[in-house]
Every structure is written in C-alpha cells, then in structure tokens.
Amino acid sequence: MEKNKTNSQQTLTEEQAICRDMLRVFYDRQSPLSDDTGKPFTAPHDGSLGLLALGHIGLIEWRKSRKTHLQEKAKENKEKSED
C-alpha cells in the first residue's frame, strides 16, 4: 500500500488520498441543483429534508451554504464588536 504525505506531514494510504481528492472535486464544482425554471438553487443554511433526500450532493451543497452563512455571521459579529 503506497503512502502519501500531505502538507501537515500526515501519512495517508492511497485509498485515503483518492477519497480526499474526490471530496475536493465535489466541493469545488459548481452546484448542479436548479429550480423548476432552471435557475441555480441555493441550499438554505439551515438545511431541508429535500437536500437530505438528494444524498451526497444535497449534503455537500448544504455544507457549503452553512459554511458561507457562518462566515458571514462571524464577519458581522466582528464588525459589531469593533464598533
């Protein structure tokens, strides 16, 4: 089994490296979700049962949306604390 090194010097097996690379592809691609009119669909940050029903695609889109929301919220809180 071949070992790979990451930036943090953690040793990964070949299978773990493949999984890591696949997840990066999923997270970095444009959202494949659209509404009935064909407009891109933005997942709600609090999630939905429909997203869960979509499986890994829905889960990844929800995580992206939640991450963006939390970053915006942290930025707002930082601005408030500076005032």
Contacts in CASP RR format, 6 or more apart in sequence:
PFRMAT RR
TARGET T0000
AUTHOR 0000-0000-0000
METHOD contacts of the structure
MODEL  1
MEKNKTNSQQTLTEEQAICRDMLRVFYDRQSPLSDDTGKPFTAPHDGSLG
LLALGHIGLIEWRKSRKTHLQEKAKENKEKSED
1 13 0 8 1.000
1 14 0 8 1.000
1 15 0 8 1.000
2 13 0 8 1.000
2 14 0 8 1.000
3 11 0 8 1.000
3 12 0 8 1.000
3 13 0 8 1.000
3 14 0 8 1.000
4 11 0 8 1.000
4 12 0 8 1.000
4 13 0 8 1.000
4 14 0 8 1.000
4 16 0 8 1.000
4 17 0 8 1.000
5 11 0 8 1.000
5 12 0 8 1.000
6 12 0 8 1.000
12 20 0 8 1.000
26 56 0 8 1.000
26 57 0 8 1.000
26 60 0 8 1.000
27 60 0 8 1.000
27 63 0 8 1.000
27 64 0 8 1.000
31 40 0 8 1.000
31 41 0 8 1.000
31 42 0 8 1.000
31 43 0 8 1.000
31 61 0 8 1.000
31 64 0 8 1.000
32 57 0 8 1.000
33 40 0 8 1.000
33 41 0 8 1.000
33 43 0 8 1.000
33 54 0 8 1.000
33 57 0 8 1.000
33 58 0 8 1.000
33 61 0 8 1.000
34 40 0 8 1.000
34 41 0 8 1.000
35 41 0 8 1.000
42 65 0 8 1.000
43 51 0 8 1.000
43 58 0 8 1.000
43 61 0 8 1.000
43 62 0 8 1.000
43 64 0 8 1.000
43 65 0 8 1.000
44 51 0 8 1.000
44 62 0 8 1.000
44 65 0 8 1.000
45 62 0 8 1.000
45 65 0 8 1.000
45 66 0 8 1.000
45 68 0 8 1.000
45 69 0 8 1.000
45 70 0 8 1.000
47 62 0 8 1.000
47 65 0 8 1.000
47 66 0 8 1.000
48 62 0 8 1.000
50 58 0 8 1.000
51 58 0 8 1.000
51 59 0 8 1.000
51 61 0 8 1.000
51 62 0 8 1.000
52 58 0 8 1.000
52 59 0 8 1.000
54 61 0 8 1.000
END
